[in-house]
């Protein structure tokens, strides 16, 4: 099975490394039941939401190409928005096989390279820069010409390319199904390697994700729409909130550990920091370039505060070694 072949050697290699030379771990070691519960509640639902949305996007794209009308275009755009939001939610707290596979690079390479994409549509070479969610967004909305895209997508080669890359997104998301299953299995295995590493890995990657998210919010007085990642679809705010929601969902396992250790007050501070970030950013207008610099700064600072509380207080209280960067979650 291709998925198993992809992930089993990587996971077994880590286990063999743990057996050969015991690495130094930091932080608490959850029981098998606790580790799997954390995965089941905070990670697997986000993976499953992404695969369902990606399948729907591929299906909607196929229907659009068979019948390119306004209704099918709008349905495909909604499927893209759902898929992109599901990806952002998963990327809000990455872990396990999605990190090993570098899923973000495969399905959401940014920035979209328009010249290369147009060449690929016309039969030129395709690569990660001409595929994924960014390329699909361009084909569905264009550059400030959303109404012109239906006529363009009536070109079989152009719509066929959209269909091809949305199928590629669905395929890539499903390559992780077996990896997540194996990771869950390893969390319950006799060898404690993955359980011992769980808090350190997951908290580090969550810090990296919040750091990267904060950098995506420009705070200068004058900004343009193009400075926001999903500017073509006008969904940058929705995507940002999806990422924060993903982070809040994944935090559940950390919350339980803090409460079990008698640190309920710290847990409440961290939960409040995440809630404040969602509230502050949620007050921004749908088009983020229309927000005042003060409002954008407030959102950015709230994200930074959540990251700082997690890094400086929660990680310290759990005695974790910090070392990931935001690139580790790509």
Secondary structure, DSSP 8 states (H G I E B T S, - for coil): -HHHHHHHHHHHHHHHHHHHS-----S----HHHHHHHHHHHTHHHHHHHHHHHHHHHHHHHHHHHS-SHHHHHHHHHHHHHHHHHHHHHHTT--THHHHTTHHHHH--SS--HHHHHHHHTT----GGGSHHHHHHHHHHTTT-GGGHHHHHTSHHHHHHHHHHHHHHHHHHHTTHHHHHHHHHHHTSSS-HHHHHHHHHHHHHHHHHHHHHHHTS--SSS--GGGSTTTTTT-HHHHHHHHHHHHHHHTHHHHHHHHHTT-HHHHHHHHHHHHHHHHHHHTS-SSGGGS-HHHHHHHHHHHHHHHHIIIIIIHHHTT------GGGG-
